[in-house]
Amino acid sequence: MILPFRETGWITRVNTPVEQIGLALRGVALTPVPGSPPVRRLTRPPVRPPIDRLLVPAAPRKPDAPQAGRGAGTTGARSRSSCRTPPPVTPAGSGTP
């Protein structure tokens, strides 16, 4: 908000201490304006657009049929044996077999 005042020369015209205090008081008075409810209402659509209007709703999914090879009641998660990490690799020449 200061840039337009600076570019138009209003800030460079401030010379006396009274004008400097007045400029500071105007700045303090204008500080709450961007956060005021009317300004927030005006800027809400471009800043926080309603997502439900922008996205296409997903089609309802049918429950999956149990697959062959899996027991009843499984959630499709991997078993522990398929999630194991390999043993750490020892650097060559470290002296351990």
Sequence and secondary structure as in RCSB ss.txt:
>XXXX:A:sequence
MILPFRETGWITRVNTPVEQIGLALRGVALTPVPGSPPVRRLTRPPVRPPIDRLLVPAAPRKPDAPQAGRGAGTT
GARSRSSCRTPPPVTPAGSGTP
>XXXX:A:secstr
 HHHHHHHTTTTT  SHHHHHHHHHHHHHHTTGGGSHHHHHHHHHHHS  HHHHS            TTS TT  
S   GGGG        TTSS  
